Amino acid sequence: MYKTWLFNNKKKKERKDMIKYGRKWTPRMVVYQQKREEVLKRIEDESGAKPGDPGMFKHYQAAMKSVMAELDDDELEKAKETTEEWSNNCPPPEIQAQVACKKGPAYMEQFSSEMWRQCGMRVFVMSAWKNEKGEVLFGMHDDNEALGDGDSFMKMKDWEDIEPVWQEYAQEQFGECARAWDGGRQGKGGRKRIRKPAFELDTDKDGMPLLPDITNTKLEEKKAIVRAFLTSHYRICSGKDKAVVPWSAIDDFVARKYLPADADLKEPSKLQNWDTTALLNFWYARQEKDEGPTFLFKAWKNKDGDM
């Protein structure tokens, strides 16, 4: 009875996260971020050292000490309040962008390593974030080759089939104001690739997408047109501005009369040149005849995944 009472009434320890991804901000760190240009200029004026110079860091402490000493009571109190806000919630987007660039890959590598070490679980991380210019970048992180006797997912499988769908989703979530790029992929090691923006179609007076003449159009652009055309129609059908086309089962959502004979309809990145050209020419001919809808989806997926 006594032991049971002790067990039930002993002070419970708070559960601690296995991995600490965040940082504990200090007033000095906050002030540096807010007055970064001023601090760097002061260092350069007093020592001649510029950002990137080997001797830059040794002048940092003295410069920050001077900047902190010049703060009045109100500024210092504001810095303390900002410290609490950034530590307990999150820093502003421009600071998040800096952290994503500098520490994002390391965070993902640590996560992958811990999931393997603690759970025996292999993971492939897909990420998206806005950089300091407001551009949406896409990331893929695969550390499986370095864990146990595993193979790299990116080397063994055709992972690029899922990349366009992730890019489309990320752009929708960040919104058009983010100056999103249809690409900007950053893989492990910091590689980055920027592609052209997603194709935008004109619309008719009813808001339906209009196809252009694809004569002399290259394959990649034709694929982008197919993606834009089908995405526009699917969103009109579902009534949702951010709906994503169910590419893996798209045949189930389209009536056969809206497709040319012997042409495959699937996720655009997988389309061959013949299929892409046949689809676009077929839809363009229907559009020019104006004898009915150019294309229609017959159903859409609801939030539960049902048609």
C-alpha positions in Angstrom: 0.0 0.0 0.0 2.8 2.4 0.9 4.8 1.7 -2.2 1.6 2.1 -4.4 0.9 5.5 -2.8 4.5 6.7 -3.5 4.2 5.5 -7.1 0.9 7.3 -7.7 1.9 10.5 -6.0 5.5 11.0 -6.9 6.3 14.0 -9.1 6.1 13.2 -12.7 8.9 14.2 -15.0 8.1 16.3 -18.0 8.6 14.5 -21.2 11.6 15.9 -23.1 11.9 15.9 -26.9 14.6 13.5 -28.1 15.8 16.1 -30.6 16.0 19.8 -30.0 15.6 21.5 -33.4 14.9 25.0 -32.2 17.2 27.6 -30.6 16.9 29.6 -27.5 17.0 33.2 -28.5 18.7 35.8 -26.4 18.3 39.6 -26.5 21.8 39.9 -28.0 20.9 37.5 -30.8 17.6 39.3 -31.5 19.3 42.7 -31.6 21.9 41.4 -34.0 19.2 40.1 -36.4 17.4 43.5 -36.2 20.5 45.6 -36.5 22.7 43.2 -38.6 23.6 45.8 -41.2 24.6 48.3 -38.5 26.7 45.8 -36.7 28.5 44.7 -39.9 29.2 48.3 -40.9 30.5 49.1 -37.5 32.9 46.2 -37.6 34.1 47.2 -41.1 34.5 50.9 -40.1 36.5 50.1 -37.0 38.6 47.1 -38.2 38.3 47.0 -41.9 37.0 43.4 -41.7 34.1 42.6 -44.1 31.6 39.7 -44.0 33.4 36.5 -45.0 36.9 37.7 -44.0 38.8 35.3 -41.6 39.1 38.0 -38.9 35.5 39.1 -39.0 34.3 37.0 -36.1 36.9 38.2 -33.5 35.4 41.7 -33.8 31.8 40.6 -33.4 31.7 40.5 -29.6 33.1 44.0 -29.2 30.8 45.5 -31.8 27.7 43.8 -30.3 28.7 44.9 -26.8 28.8 48.5 -28.0 25.4 48.2 -29.8 23.8 46.6 -26.7 25.2 49.4 -24.5 23.7 52.0 -26.7 20.1 50.7 -26.3 17.8 52.6 -24.0 15.6 50.9 -21.5 12.6 50.8 -23.8 14.6 49.2 -26.6 16.1 46.7 -24.3 12.7 45.8 -22.9 11.4 45.4 -26.4 14.3 43.1 -27.3 13.5 40.9 -24.3 9.8 40.7 -25.3 10.9 39.8 -28.9 13.2 37.1 -27.4 10.3 35.5 -25.6 8.1 35.6 -28.7 10.8 34.1 -31.0 11.7 31.4 -28.5 8.2 30.3 -27.5 6.5 30.7 -30.9 8.6 31.4 -34.0 10.8 34.1 -35.5 9.5 36.2 -38.5 9.6 34.7 -42.0 12.9 36.3 -43.0 14.7 34.7 -40.0 13.0 31.4 -40.7 14.3 31.6 -44.3 17.9 32.1 -43.0 17.5 29.1 -40.7 16.1 27.0 -43.4 19.0 27.7 -45.6 21.7 27.3 -43.0 20.3 24.5 -40.8 17.4 22.8 -42.8 19.6 20.0 -44.3 21.2 19.3 -40.9 17.8 19.1 -39.2 16.6 16.6 -41.8 19.7 14.5 -41.6 19.5 14.4 -37.8 15.8 13.5 -38.0 16.6 10.7 -40.5 19.4 9.4 -38.4 17.3 9.3 -35.2 14.4 7.6 -36.8 16.7 4.9 -38.0 18.6 4.6 -34.7 15.6 4.7 -32.4 12.9 3.1 -34.6 14.6 1.2 -37.3 12.6 3.4 -39.7 13.7 4.7 -43.1 12.5 8.1 -44.2 12.6 10.2 -47.4 11.9 13.9 -46.6 10.2 16.2 -49.0 10.3 19.9 -48.0 9.3 23.3 -49.3 10.0 26.8 -47.9 10.3 30.4 -48.9 13.7 32.0 -49.2 14.5 35.6 -48.3 13.4 36.7 -51.7 9.9 35.2 -51.3 10.6 32.4 -53.8 9.3 28.9 -53.0 12.1 26.3 -53.1 11.6 22.5 -53.0 13.8 20.1 -51.2 14.4 16.3 -51.1 16.5 14.7 -48.5 17.6 11.0 -48.7 20.1 9.8 -46.1 19.3 6.1 -46.4 22.5 5.1 -48.0 24.4 6.2 -44.9 22.2 4.3 -42.5 22.9 0.6 -41.9 23.2 -1.3 -45.1 20.5 0.7 -46.9 20.4 1.9 -50.5 19.5 5.5 -51.6 15.9 5.9 -52.5 16.7 8.6 -54.9 19.3 6.4 -56.7 17.2 3.2 -56.7 13.7 4.5 -57.6 12.2 7.0 -60.1 11.3 9.5 -57.4 10.9 12.3 -59.9 7.5 11.0 -60.7 6.2 12.4 -57.3 8.2 15.6 -57.5 5.7 17.6 -59.6 2.8 16.7 -57.4 4.7 17.9 -54.3 5.7 21.1 -56.1 2.1 21.8 -57.1 0.9 21.2 -53.5 3.7 23.5 -52.0 2.9 26.3 -54.4 -0.8 26.1 -53.5 0.0 26.3 -49.8 2.4 29.2 -50.0 0.2 31.1 -52.4 0.8 33.1 -55.6 2.2 36.1 -53.6 5.2 33.9 -52.8 6.5 34.3 -56.4 6.6 30.5 -56.5 8.8 28.7 -59.0 7.9 25.4 -60.5 11.1 23.9 -59.3 13.9 25.2 -57.2 14.7 21.7 -55.9 17.3 21.5 -53.2 18.6 18.0 -52.6 21.0 16.7 -50.0 24.2 18.6 -50.2 22.6 21.9 -51.1 22.1 21.4 -54.9 19.5 23.7 -56.3 17.7 23.8 -59.6 15.4 26.6 -60.8 12.9 25.9 -63.5 10.5 28.2 -65.4 7.3 29.3 -63.6 4.2 27.0 -64.0 2.3 27.5 -67.3 -0.6 29.9 -67.1 -3.6 29.5 -69.4 -5.9 32.2 -70.6 -9.6 31.8 -69.9 -12.8 32.5 -71.8 -15.7 34.7 -70.7 -17.0 31.9 -68.5 -13.7 31.4 -66.8 -12.9 28.1 -68.6 -9.2 27.5 -69.6 -8.2 28.1 -73.2 -5.6 25.9 -74.9 -3.0 27.6 -77.1 -1.8 26.3 -80.5 1.0 23.9 -79.7 2.7 23.9 -83.0 6.5 24.0 -82.5 6.0 23.6 -78.7 8.6 21.5 -76.9 7.6 18.4 -74.9 8.3 19.8 -71.4 6.1 22.9 -72.2 3.4 20.6 -73.6 3.4 18.6 -70.3 3.1 21.9 -68.4 0.1 22.9 -70.5 -1.6 19.5 -69.9 -1.0 19.9 -66.1 -2.4 23.5 -66.1 -5.4 22.5 -68.2 -6.4 19.5 -66.1 -5.7 21.3 -62.8 -7.9 24.2 -63.9 -10.8 22.0 -64.9 -10.5 19.8 -61.7 -10.7 22.9 -59.5 -13.7 24.2 -61.4 -15.4 20.8 -61.1 -14.7 20.5 -57.3 -15.3 24.1 -56.5 -12.0 24.3 -54.6 -9.3 26.7 -55.5 -6.5 24.5 -54.1 -7.8 21.1 -55.1 -5.1 18.7 -56.4 -5.8 16.4 -59.3 -5.8 12.7 -58.2 -3.2 11.8 -60.8 -2.8 8.2 -59.7 -6.5 7.4 -60.5 -7.3 10.1 -63.0 -8.9 7.7 -65.5 -11.7 7.1 -62.9 -12.6 10.8 -63.0 -12.8 11.4 -66.8 -15.4 10.3 -69.3 -13.9 8.5 -72.3 -15.5 10.9 -74.8 -13.1 13.7 -73.6 -10.1 11.6 -74.5 -8.6 10.6 -77.9 -8.5 6.9 -78.8 -5.3 5.1 -77.9 -3.8 7.9 -75.8 -2.9 7.4 -72.2 -3.9 10.0 -69.6 -1.7 10.0 -66.5 0.4 12.4 -64.4 1.9 14.8 -67.0 5.6 14.1 -66.1 5.1 10.5 -67.2 3.5 11.3 -70.6 5.3 10.4 -73.8 5.5 12.9 -76.6 2.9 11.1 -78.7 0.4 11.0 -75.8 0.9 14.6 -74.9 0.5 15.8 -78.4 -2.6 13.6 -79.1 -4.3 14.9 -75.9 -3.6 18.6 -76.6 -4.6 18.3 -80.3 -7.8 16.5 -79.4 -8.8 19.1 -76.8 -7.8 22.0 -79.0 -10.0 20.6 -81.9 -13.0 20.4 -79.6 -12.3 23.9 -78.3 -12.1 25.3 -81.9 -15.4 23.6 -82.9 -17.2 25.1 -79.9 -19.9 22.4 -80.1 -19.8 21.6 -76.4 -17.5 21.5 -73.4 -13.8 21.1 -74.4 -13.3 18.9 -71.4 -15.1 18.0 -68.2 -14.3 15.9 -65.1 -17.2 13.7 -64.1 -16.3 13.6 -60.4 -13.9 14.8 -57.8 -12.5 13.5 -54.4 -13.9 14.9 -51.2 -11.8 15.4 -48.1 -12.4 11.8 -47.1 -10.9 10.6 -50.4 -14.3 9.4 -51.8 -15.6 10.3 -55.3 
